[in-house]
Amino acid sequence: MKRSVILLFTLLGSCLGKVSTDTEYHRQLVVEGRIEAGGPAEVMLSENLPFLDVITEQTLEAAVVRYAKVTVTSDDGQSEILTGYYDRNYPTRFVYRSARLHGRTGGTYTLTVDYRGRTCMAVTTVPEPIPLRELRAEPVCDSLFTLQALFDDPPAKNAYFAECRTTDPGAYSPALMGVVDDSVLDNGGSVTLTVNRPLQYLKIKDYKQYFRPGETVDVRFSHISSPTFDFWSRLENEMLNAMNPVFPAYENLPSNIEGDARGIWSGYGSSYYRITMPQKNDCKETTVFPPA
């Protein structure tokens, strides 16, 4: 099997350290792209790295792809070549973004990336958002708070993805254990999902899933497709397994990218919320509703 380090910069830094292999390295593009209703198309690009003796922050930085031609075409005939921007709010510090083309619920969008004579493509559809009914801050031990997201799960097969951030502006990151589907839900009923703090892989020893008193948290809650669920859930499992020497993580992630590339191009049915934790853990709930 050909193995390499797949760089997904949402989890930048998780690949640092000493690794080795005797298998052949094959250079590939790595794609992480999204589009949602009312929002622009956004794409981060990198190249995978071989299992070198040492992978540093400098080699990760050099893997970012800044000179590709990235095009998004919609099913209603719109097409745009995305513009690359330096943006410190994104893990790659560089993102391709559309200026005129914005997503719409139910719209289908084709991504085409041309880079160094290689072309890759992917197609996605923007799902309808499933809004939260409530977002609660509930007290836990150590004077901290946990977030509980309440929503109604329609009877059709669905999957959901919770992300959050505690700085504005700043990038949203996947909430730990924040991707679920109907295999763990009561299909067609009321659901309560815990929104944990995103896992910081370089600070794993200091990680706590809870939020501090007075901390403001932005939550992005998205209705997602089955391929998107498969990708994010497998990625989370692989990253958690990578921290356990008994269960090494080196399997290829699911990908909906066609061509010499891997990654995910996905439509998200997203809604946004903001909540500020109480200044004191006084055993009272704080609820925010509707979306900010």
Secondary structure, 3 states (H helix, E strand, C coil): CCCCECCCHHHCCCCCEECCCCCCCCCCEEEEEEEEECCEEEEEEEECECCCCEECHHHHHHCECCCCEEEEEECCCCEEECEEEECCCCCCCEEEEEEEEEECCCCEEEEEEEECCEEEEEEEECCCCCCEEEEEEEECHHHCEEEEEEEECCCCCCEEEEEEECCCCCCCEEEEEEEEECCCCCCCCEEEEEECCECCHHHHHHCCCCECCCCEEEEEEEEECHHHHHHHHHHHHHHHHHCCCCCCCCCCCCCCCECCEEEEEEEEEEEEEEEECCCCCCCCCEEECCCC
